[in-house]
Every structure is written in C-alpha cells, then in structure tokens.
Amino acid sequence: MNWTGKRVLVTGAGGFIGSHLAERLAELGAHTRAMVRYTSNGNWGWLDSSPRKGDMQVVLGDIRDRDSVREAMRDVDHVFHLAALIAIPYSYHAPDSYVQTNVVGTLNVLQTARDVGVERIVHTSTSEVYGTARYVPIDEKHPLQGQSPYSASKIGADKMAEAFHLSFGLPVVTVRPFNTYGPRQSARAVIPTIVTQCLAGQRTIRLGNLEPTRDLSHVSDTVEGFLAAAASQQAVGTVLNLGNGREISIGDLAHRIAQLASADVAIECDEQRVRPAGSEVERLLADNRLMTALTGWQPRISLDEGLRGTIEWIRENLGQFRVGTYTL
C-alpha cells in the first residue's frame, strides 16, 4: 500500500510497539494521528523523545472514554488499535482495570469505527490468548485459554472484534503478535529484565520460570506485519499469527543474552517472579503460514541481530530502568 496521504490513527501510540508503528507510518508519508493516554503532566510516552514527533498529530485521551475515541478517530481512513493494559503480573492484582481498558476500550474503538466508516481497522491481539500450546506450531484454529486475567481480557477483545465483523461487516483484521522485543520495551518484559541485570554488573540474574519457551519477533518485523495486514484485502475478517516460527526457552535466552553482552553471570529462578502454576504459559511457537499467504509478510531480523541492537539501546538508556527491581 502507498501510505502517502492516508489518514491514520494509532491508539496506544506512546507505548513500545505503538510508538515504532506511528513513526513508521509518518516516515511512509501517512497523515498520522497518535492517540496517547492522558496524564496530568501531558506525557506522550516514547513519542516525547521520538525524532518523528513533529511529523504526526498527538492527541491525548483514554480509550475507555467513547468521546475521546470519537474525537481521535475523526476523519481517518485506517485505525491501528494497540492501546491496552499488557502486564500479566499486574492483571492478578487489578483484573477489573484490564476488562475496562482491553474489553470496554476495544468496544469503544469498534463502535466508533463503525459509526464513522473507516476503511480498515487492525486490532491487536496477543499469543497469550492461546495459553500453553496444546499442539505446535500454534495456528489460528488453536483453542483459546484464559490463563491470566490479562489473556482473558484480550480474548474478550478479540471476540468483540470478530463479532463486529460478522454482525456489521466492520472491515477489521486481528493481528496476533507472539513475543515482540526491541528498543523501548519496559523492564516488565523478560528480555529487558535480563539485559539490564547483565549490563548493571550483577553476578546473578533473577528470573521467573526458566523452562517455558517463547517465539520472539523484533519490533521492526512486528511493525511491518501490522502494515502488511492493513494493506491486504484478503486479511479482512481473519486472525493472523505474527511470529517467527522458532522457539527458545527462557533459560537458553538468558544464556544467549549474557554471551552477547559479555556478562559472566549465574541464572536463578526468583520465586516472586513465578506465575501461579495454572497461569504459566509453558510453550508458544507460531505457525505464521496464513499471515505469509494473505499478506506476503515474512520476518527478516534474526534473533542474534535483534538482541545485539536491543542490548546496545538498553546500554545507552540504562538510566531509564530500575535495575534489579521486579516490575509487575
């Protein structure tokens, strides 16, 4: 798709993936409107330090408020809906906030998109909705399992998107990223947790369960996947897995990062970081063939290449992390 002149809204644009996506759309010439959650200090999240912030319109609001959503969506062609609460551990403590943001917020986005008649809406899911793999690789027909309040809220949001397509013909495609990593990711995620401890000179790296496996994608590949899904007419009404199709255990990942960071460390399981037994997702491995078939997208960044770049970015920004502090 030629994005030049397209009027685009990105919700959650101040966050990790959202900021990269908003920047890429601005770079491609889209008239990019970035919706960022209102805070009293007017913070734009990662867009505050973005070299592209002058090339987009930033609006403050809250997807839980339909008036905010309607104002942000005024006169746009495409909507990329990424705004969500995403931290799994915090969802154990505040499940209602996840329902309000992820389910009700998504409902507001879908209803407004229907009212104003957008050309396309890309809804963001997560591989966590699959829970522990019953078979691998995981295709889009895999059962959904709400193994945490977070994943349950995302299942609800995904089903609402499905309902609006089937009931009202809303042109929505659901993109289901597996584990995205890269610059700007917070320390609540496993890769920044490992990297910051290595770079801070800690002799022992403390993590949760070391045995679960994850399918990791660099944020630049994830962003290109969003754009490819938005551009494909065949993708409308579908759910598309966005993953590499390779898995690595958390323990092996920690060892690889330590090697790339030239850190001589021991790796320990920290009980406070371990999920409740029934909530742990033991294995995630994407079947991305449908995504490739319908959009032509393929991952391009190898794990080692992506990790090296991420390590260097965190090294340059280490002061922004609370090293060694367990972040919910």
C-alpha positions, -999 to +999 in steps of 0.1 A: +000+000+000+011+035-007+006+052+027+013+087+014-016+110+023-035+082+041-052+094+073-042+070+100-049+067+138-027+047+161-041+041+196-016+033+223+010+053+202+030+063+233+039+027+240+065+002+229+051-011+196+027+018+191+055+044+190+075+024+165+044+019+143+034+056+144+070+066+135+070+042+105+037+055+092+049+091+094+081+080+077+060+065+049+041+097+044+008+090+062-011+117+080-005+101+113-026+108+144-012+093+176-036+087+204-018+087+238-033+082+272-040+114+290-019+121+321-018+153+342+017+161+332+009+158+295+034+130+289+035+114+254+053+083+264+080+073+240+068+099+215+083+126+237+118+116+226+108+105+190+126+121+161+093+119+142+070+136+168+069+167+146+056+147+117+024+135+135-005+148+154-006+137+190-039+137+208-045+129+244-074+108+256-085+075+270-100+046+251-123+039+280-140+072+271-160+070+239-159+108+234-121+106+234-121+078+209-146+096+186-125+128+186-093+109+179-110+089+150-125+119+133-117+119+095-093+089+095-091+061+069-072+034+089-071+026+126-044+006+143-057-003+177-028-010+201-039+007+233-042-019+261-030-029+296-005-056+290+014-066+321+004-101+331+015-100+368-004-068+374-035-083+360-036-107+390-039-076+412-062-054+392-083-076+368-112-051+366-089-024+351-080-049+323-116-055+315-123-018+314-093-010+292-090-041+270-126-051+265-146-019+270-119+002+254-119-021+224-157-019+222-154+019+221-129+017+192-150-008+173-183+011+177-167+044+167-150+028+137-184+015+126-201+049+131-175+069+112-170+043+084-132+036+085-117+017+056-098-007+078-092-014+114-063-035+126-069-049+161-040-061+182-043-095+199-016-115+217-003-150+217-012-152+254-048-159+243-037-194+233-023-203+267+000-233+269+003-249+235-019-280+231+000-286+198+028-269+179+032-249+158+002-230+170-022-220+142-051-196+143-075-225+150-058-234+183-082-232+213-082-200+233-074-204+270-076-175+295-048-185+318-045-150+333-069-121+337-048-103+310-053-131+285-090-134+293-095-097+287-077-100+253-098-130+244-129-108+251-115-080+230-107-104+201-141-119+202-157-084+202-137-076+170-149-108+155-185-101+164-184-066+148-170-080+116-196-108+114-225-088+127-219-054+110-194-061+083-167-039+100-135-043+080-113-055+108-083-078+108-069-091+141-031-094+142-018-117+169+018-110+177+038-135+196+066-121+219+078-088+204+111-073+218+134-044+209+142-008+219+118+009+242+104-022+258+099-019+295+116-040+322+083-059+329+093-080+298+118-108+300+145-095+276+149-061+292+149-078+326+178-100+315+197-073+297+195-047+324+208-071+350+237-081+328+247-045+320+244-034+356+272-059+365+250-082+386+266-116+392+233-133+394+203-129+370+170-134+387+141-145+366+108-164+368+104-199+354+133-208+331+117-237+312+089-220+292+096-213+256+087-182+236+086-172+199+104-139+196+100-112+169+119-079+167+097-049+168+106-038+133+093-071+120+061-067+141+055-032+127+059-044+091+034-071+099+008-046+110+013-026+078+010-057+057-022-068+074-037-034+069-029-034+032-043-069+024-080-071+014-078-109+018-069-104+055-102-087+064-122-108+089-093-130+098-069-135+127-032-137+117-004-150+138+026-127+137+057-148+148+090-162+137+081-199+139+111-206+162+111-211+200+137-207+227+134-214+264+138-185+289+169-201+304+186-205+270+176-170+261+192-157+293+224-175+285+225-162+249+219-126+261+247-129+287+270-142+260+262-113+236+265-088+265+299-103+276+285-109+310+297-137+333+266-144+353+247-172+371+210-175+364+185-182+392+147-187+395+132-160+418+100-172+434+083-138+434+086-137+396+070-171+391+034-171+378+008-192+396+011-228+384-021-229+364-014-195+348+021-201+334+021-205+296+047-232+291+051-231+253+045-207+225+055-214+189+038-196+160+025-211+127+028-179+106+018-195+072-016-178+070+000-144+077+025-150+049-001-164+025-025-135+029-001-106+032+033-116+019+049-107+052+080-126+064+102-120+094+137-106+085+156-099+117+174-129+132+173-133+170+210-126+175+208-094+153+178-082+171+193-089+206+225-071+197+206-040+187+184-042+218+214-047+241+231-016+227+199+005+230+194-005+266+231+002+273+226+037+261+194+041+281+202+021+312+194+051+335+157+048+325+154+013+341+151+004+378+177-023+375+171-053+398+136-042+408+108-066+400+083-047+378+047-060+378 
